[in-house]
Amino acid sequence: MNSRWKPNVTVATVVARTVDGVQKFLLVEEQTRDGLKINNPAGHLDPGESPVDACIRETLEETAFHFKPTAIVGVYLSRFERTGSGSEAPLDITYLRFAFCGELGEHVEGQPLDEGIVRTVWLSVDEIKASVGTHRSPLLLRCVEDYIAGKRYPLELITTDPSVLLHV
């Protein structure tokens, strides 16, 4: 029996713009088994890709915008637990999230959004704080707050060995 613990590796983007003097953040609304939730554009690291490449891909898939990461906002570890109901097994998932900030590029007209994504929204930090009950991840607000606090680390902090990229 393999009892080695393996967290799920995810990436997320923090994109901000100022609208009428108010800083707003690009988020996605998605339909989940728990109803409509909001989150940073985010997703899982796929085999054969670097965290930077995953961030670029996930942002395009979830928002239809190209994205150029310029810095790491932070690396986060969180745990999601839910008891099973009926025949469902309980969930106990740990996520290792790499959050990036950068430059939002052009919008790709006609680009379908990932399954479950309803739309993109731009919310202020106050609106994000007021909607905590609809957050898909407890890290949404933390990533935004770290971004506002000026946390930025060079992309070179993450090294992806070429052997990973050949694993396709």
C-alpha positions as MATLAB code, in Angstrom:
seq = 'MNSRWKPNVTVATVVARTVDGVQKFLLVEEQTRDGLKINNPAGHLDPGESPVDACIRETLEETAFHFKPTAIVGVYLSRFERTGSGSEAPLDITYLRFAFCGELGEHVEGQPLDEGIVRTVWLSVDEIKASVGTHRSPLLLRCVEDYIAGKRYPLELITTDPSVLLHV';
ca = [
       0.000    0.000    0.000;
       1.320    3.396   -1.007;
       0.678    5.825    1.835;
       2.760    8.691    0.470;
       0.920   11.990    0.799;
       0.661   13.966   -2.454;
      -0.865   17.441   -2.511;
      -2.674   18.664   -5.631;
      -0.589   21.341   -7.360;
      -2.567   24.305   -8.642;
      -1.849   27.708  -10.132;
      -3.782   30.954   -9.854;
      -3.566   34.435  -11.293;
      -4.086   37.769   -9.626;
      -4.954   40.436  -12.185;
      -5.801   43.977  -11.100;
      -6.932   47.077  -12.946;
      -8.185   50.443  -11.794;
     -11.725   51.426  -12.748;
     -12.907   54.919  -11.764;
     -10.198   55.118   -9.106;
     -11.031   51.709   -7.588;
      -8.711   48.730   -7.894;
     -10.638   45.691   -9.172;
      -9.578   42.074   -9.582;
     -10.378   39.638  -12.367;
     -12.263   36.638  -10.976;
     -14.336   33.836  -12.409;
     -17.783   32.675  -11.411;
     -18.119   28.928  -11.687;
     -20.829   26.389  -11.119;
     -19.700   23.796   -8.556;
     -21.419   20.970   -6.718;
     -21.840   23.531   -3.907;
     -23.478   26.112   -6.175;
     -22.140   29.254   -7.839;
     -18.696   30.207   -6.477;
     -16.047   32.810   -7.295;
     -12.310   32.262   -7.533;
      -9.133   33.588   -9.029;
      -8.587   32.166  -12.493;
      -6.981   28.912  -11.367;
      -6.492   25.265  -12.115;
      -4.348   22.186  -11.838;
      -0.819   21.732  -13.097;
      -0.876   19.268  -15.998;
       1.802   16.650  -16.681;
       4.636   18.034  -18.785;
       4.125   21.715  -17.976;
       5.776   24.241  -15.715;
       3.784   26.259  -13.175;
       4.304   29.379  -15.321;
       2.962   27.602  -18.420;
       0.015   26.236  -16.410;
      -0.833   29.747  -15.229;
      -0.845   31.067  -18.804;
      -3.007   28.157  -20.002;
      -5.494   28.253  -17.118;
      -6.013   32.009  -17.415;
      -6.811   31.669  -21.114;
      -9.100   28.672  -20.531;
     -11.049   30.320  -17.714;
     -11.169   33.970  -18.856;
     -10.474   33.981  -22.637;
      -7.657   36.468  -21.968;
      -4.003   35.960  -22.758;
      -1.816   36.450  -19.684;
       1.879   37.158  -19.204;
       3.095   36.335  -15.674;
       5.652   38.804  -14.347;
       6.019   37.747  -10.696;
       4.982   35.222   -8.076;
       2.643   36.600   -5.425;
       3.043   33.603   -3.155;
       3.057   29.863   -2.644;
       0.218   28.563   -0.474;
      -0.856   25.320    1.150;
      -4.504   24.725    2.048;
      -6.705   21.802    2.945;
     -10.262   21.107    1.851;
     -12.372   18.678    3.848;
     -15.953   17.599    3.313;
     -17.761   14.689    4.912;
     -19.402   12.260    2.541;
     -23.153   11.917    2.276;
     -24.816    8.622    1.589;
     -22.526    6.533   -0.598;
     -20.010    9.346   -1.156;
     -16.564    8.974    0.344;
     -15.356   11.917    2.441;
     -13.032   14.370    0.695;
      -9.726   15.406    2.218;
      -7.644   17.263   -0.362;
      -4.565   19.401    0.189;
      -3.713   22.017   -2.427;
      -0.312   23.558   -3.108;
      -1.034   26.805   -4.978;
       1.392   28.968   -6.917;
      -0.155   32.426   -7.403;
       1.137   34.718  -10.138;
       0.511   38.321  -11.100;
       1.239   39.876  -14.440;
      -0.117   41.573  -17.509;
      -3.491   40.807  -18.999;
      -3.279   40.540  -22.761;
      -5.821   40.550  -25.521;
      -9.229   38.968  -25.182;
      -9.852   36.057  -27.557;
     -13.322   36.513  -29.031;
     -15.228   33.251  -29.283;
     -12.868   31.397  -26.928;
     -15.018   28.934  -24.987;
     -14.543   29.032  -21.218;
     -13.720   25.892  -19.226;
     -16.600   23.668  -18.219;
     -18.380   25.146  -15.218;
     -17.104   28.700  -15.742;
     -20.148   30.954  -16.064;
     -18.419   34.308  -16.594;
     -15.612   36.603  -15.560;
     -16.192   39.438  -13.096;
     -14.154   42.384  -11.850;
     -14.549   42.930   -8.086;
     -12.978   45.363   -5.632;
     -11.267   44.048   -2.514;
     -14.277   45.232   -0.490;
     -16.622   43.250   -2.750;
     -14.361   40.216   -2.439;
     -14.360   40.499    1.359;
     -18.152   40.886    1.375;
     -18.578   37.667   -0.621;
     -16.425   35.266    1.428;
     -19.304   32.784    1.609;
     -19.142   32.337   -2.162;
     -15.368   31.828   -2.420;
     -14.396   28.518   -3.990;
     -11.007   28.648   -2.273;
      -9.996   30.163    1.060;
      -6.890   31.358   -0.797;
      -8.755   33.773   -3.087;
      -8.756   36.629   -0.581;
      -5.297   35.781    0.769;
      -3.754   36.006   -2.721;
      -5.480   39.350   -3.369;
      -4.384   40.736    0.000;
      -0.789   39.607   -0.589;
      -0.881   41.303   -4.003;
      -2.185   44.542   -2.444;
       0.586   44.296    0.196;
       3.112   44.344   -2.653;
       4.323   40.777   -2.351;
       6.203   39.949   -5.541;
       8.886   37.334   -6.091;
      10.831   36.709   -9.291;
       9.595   33.997  -11.626;
      13.077   32.475  -11.435;
      12.188   31.370   -7.906;
      10.546   28.336   -9.561;
      12.807   26.004  -11.479;
      11.260   23.409  -13.738;
      13.777   20.758  -14.698;
      13.701   19.897  -18.428;
      12.866   16.308  -17.515;
       9.400   17.482  -16.477;
       8.755   19.124  -19.823;
       9.682   15.950  -21.665;
       7.079   13.937  -19.732;
       4.250   14.109  -22.239;
];
